Amino acid sequence: MRLLVISLLTLLVSGCVSRQVQSLMDLPLPAAHSQNCCWQAMQQLEIRYGEQTYKLTGALVQASTGVTLVLLDPLGRRLLSIQKEGDTVHTWRSPELPSDLPERFLLASSMLVWWPLADWQIALQQTPEWQLSSSATSRVLSHRGRAILSATYGPTPVSVVNGMTEQTVAHAETVLLQHQLQAMAITIKTERREPLQ
């Protein structure tokens, strides 16, 4: 009986850890104030989640105080806002946004696309369970060697060592973010990127 209870507890704990990894809850995010500060970007997003598809407008802002992601529906109504200041993440979500769509996944995805690799490497030094591999046109976040999230830049092969830049935006780059363990993908097209004064 004791062995059965221990086995069930182990299964429950490993299931919770797996869900945390899948929603990227324990992923250390880069510092909000990175070397490519400060700017704002407007994006068109197509989020495919399970059987649903959402076409949204996204605003991503990197300021000296932190990073903010806001998602708007086609009528301009705010569905989600996430602000990262230091290690603290503040979230507001509309009831219209699916409750099981993880906001940390959305923030981590945006930072995976935009932040320089050097910033990611600094953040991931804290937790060796997470790794980031990259090529000239892609990035892959893995947990203990298992791919969790990939970002593929296209259609032109532009180096993304420093994340999205004016050059990648000018080339009308799209980015495909794909969750490797869930039916979740985001296609991002950045319409403009502007420095903040």
KAKAWO-V105818 format. One record per residue. N is the residue number from 0. RES is the residue in one small letter. PHI is phi as a letter, one per 20 degrees, with the letter a starting at -180 (999 if undefined). OMEGA is omega in radians with two decimals (* if undefined). Layout:
N,RES,PHI,OMEGA + N,RES,PHI,OMEGA
This chain:
0,m,999,-3.13 + 1,r,f,3.12 + 2,l,f,3.11 + 3,l,f,3.14 + 4,v,f,3.13 + 5,i,f,3.13 + 6,s,f,3.14 + 7,l,f,3.10 + 8,l,f,3.11 + 9,t,f,3.12 + 10,l,f,3.14 + 11,l,f,-3.14 + 12,v,f,-3.14 + 13,s,f,3.07 + 14,g,f,3.11 + 15,c,f,3.11 + 16,v,f,3.13 + 17,s,f,3.11 + 18,r,f,3.11 + 19,q,f,3.14 + 20,v,f,-3.11 + 21,q,f,3.11 + 22,s,e,3.10 + 23,l,m,-3.10 + 24,m,f,-3.10 + 25,d,d,3.10 + 26,l,f,3.06 + 27,p,f,-3.13 + 28,l,e,3.10 + 29,p,f,3.07 + 30,a,g,-3.12 + 31,a,f,-3.13 + 32,h,e,-3.08 + 33,s,d,-3.09 + 34,q,f,-3.13 + 35,n,d,3.12 + 36,c,f,0.09 + 37,c,c,-3.01 + 38,w,b,3.01 + 39,q,c,-3.12 + 40,a,c,3.03 + 41,m,d,-3.03 + 42,q,c,2.92 + 43,q,d,-3.07 + 44,l,c,2.96 + 45,e,d,-3.10 + 46,i,d,3.04 + 47,r,d,-3.05 + 48,y,c,-3.05 + 49,g,m,3.14 + 50,e,e,-3.03 + 51,q,e,3.01 + 52,t,c,-3.14 + 53,y,c,3.06 + 54,k,d,-3.01 + 55,l,c,2.98 + 56,t,d,3.13 + 57,g,c,3.01 + 58,a,c,3.13 + 59,l,d,-3.08 + 60,v,c,2.99 + 61,q,d,3.13 + 62,a,c,-3.12 + 63,s,f,-3.13 + 64,t,e,-3.12 + 65,g,q,3.14 + 66,v,c,-3.14 + 67,t,c,3.04 + 68,l,c,3.10 + 69,v,c,3.08 + 70,l,d,-3.12 + 71,l,d,3.08 + 72,d,f,-3.09 + 73,p,g,3.10 + 74,l,e,3.11 + 75,g,n,3.12 + 76,r,e,-3.11 + 77,r,f,3.07 + 78,l,d,-3.06 + 79,l,b,2.93 + 80,s,c,-3.14 + 81,i,c,3.09 + 82,q,c,3.10 + 83,k,d,3.07 + 84,e,c,-3.04 + 85,g,m,3.11 + 86,d,e,-3.09 + 87,t,e,3.10 + 88,v,d,3.10 + 89,h,d,-3.08 + 90,t,c,2.91 + 91,w,c,3.12 + 92,r,c,3.11 + 93,s,f,3.06 + 94,p,f,3.13 + 95,e,f,3.11 + 96,l,f,-3.11 + 97,p,g,-3.03 + 98,s,f,-3.11 + 99,d,e,3.04 + 100,l,e,-2.97 + 101,p,f,-3.13 + 102,e,f,3.13 + 103,r,f,3.05 + 104,f,f,-3.11 + 105,l,f,3.12 + 106,l,f,3.14 + 107,a,f,3.12 + 108,s,f,3.13 + 109,s,f,-3.13 + 110,m,f,3.08 + 111,l,f,3.14 + 112,v,f,-2.92 + 113,w,e,-2.97 + 114,w,f,3.11 + 115,p,f,3.14 + 116,l,g,-3.13 + 117,a,f,3.12 + 118,d,f,3.11 + 119,w,f,-3.12 + 120,q,f,3.10 + 121,i,f,-3.12 + 122,a,f,-3.06 + 123,l,f,3.07 + 124,q,f,-3.13 + 125,q,f,-3.07 + 126,t,c,-3.08 + 127,p,f,3.09 + 128,e,f,-3.12 + 129,w,e,3.10 + 130,q,c,3.07 + 131,l,c,3.04 + 132,s,d,-3.07 + 133,s,b,2.98 + 134,s,c,3.14 + 135,a,f,-3.04 + 136,t,c,-3.13 + 137,s,b,3.03 + 138,r,c,3.11 + 139,v,c,3.03 + 140,l,e,-3.14 + 141,s,c,3.06 + 142,h,d,-3.08 + 143,r,l,3.07 + 144,g,n,-3.14 + 145,r,d,-3.11 + 146,a,f,3.13 + 147,i,d,-3.04 + 148,l,b,3.10 + 149,s,c,3.05 + 150,a,c,-3.14 + 151,t,d,-3.10 + 152,y,e,3.11 + 153,g,a,0.05 + 154,p,e,-3.10 + 155,t,e,-3.13 + 156,p,f,3.13 + 157,v,d,-3.13 + 158,s,f,-3.11 + 159,v,d,3.12 + 160,v,g,-3.13 + 161,n,e,-3.14 + 162,g,m,3.11 + 163,m,f,-3.14 + 164,t,c,3.06 + 165,e,g,-3.11 + 166,q,f,-3.13 + 167,t,f,3.08 + 168,v,f,-3.14 + 169,a,f,3.12 + 170,h,e,3.12 + 171,a,l,3.11 + 172,e,f,2.90 + 173,t,d,3.12 + 174,v,c,3.04 + 175,l,d,3.05 + 176,l,e,-3.09 + 177,q,c,3.01 + 178,h,f,-3.03 + 179,q,e,-3.08 + 180,l,d,-3.14 + 181,q,c,3.10 + 182,a,e,-3.06 + 183,m,b,3.12 + 184,a,b,3.12 + 185,i,c,2.98 + 186,t,d,-3.06 + 187,i,d,2.96 + 188,k,c,-3.13 + 189,t,e,-3.10 + 190,e,e,3.08 + 191,r,a,3.07 + 192,r,c,-3.07 + 193,e,c,3.06 + 194,p,f,3.03 + 195,l,e,-3.13 + 196,q,e,*
